[in-house]
C-alpha cells in the first residue's frame, strides 16, 4: 500500500512548512490528485488518519480534489479527456496520445493555526 508512504511524505511537507512558517497545528489539507496518479482515495484517507496521529496534523480534515486526465491527440491536434493511460482518442480512436495532465498529486491549500 503505497498510500501510507505518500501520507508520510505529506506529513514531512507539513512539518517542514510549520517550522518555516511558524504554525502549530494543521486543521485542513486540500490535495489535488490526478485521475492517472494511481492513488486509492479510501486507502489514502485511512493512511492519513494513521500517519497523522500524535502530530501537528492529528484530526485534520483531508479534502481531495480530483483532477481529470487530459492528453494531446496528435492526429486531431487537440486536447482530449481520457480516463486511463492508453485509452484511444474519444474523437478519432487514435492511440497517438501524449498525456498532459492528470498524473499529479500536490498539496493545494492548508488551513492552519
Secondary structure, 3 states (H helix, E strand, C coil): CHHHHHHHHHHHHHHHHHHHHCCCCEEEEEEEEECCCCCCHHHHHHHHHHHCCCCCCCCCEEEEEEECEEEEECCCCEEEEECCCCCCCCCCCCCCEEEEECCCEEEEEEEEC
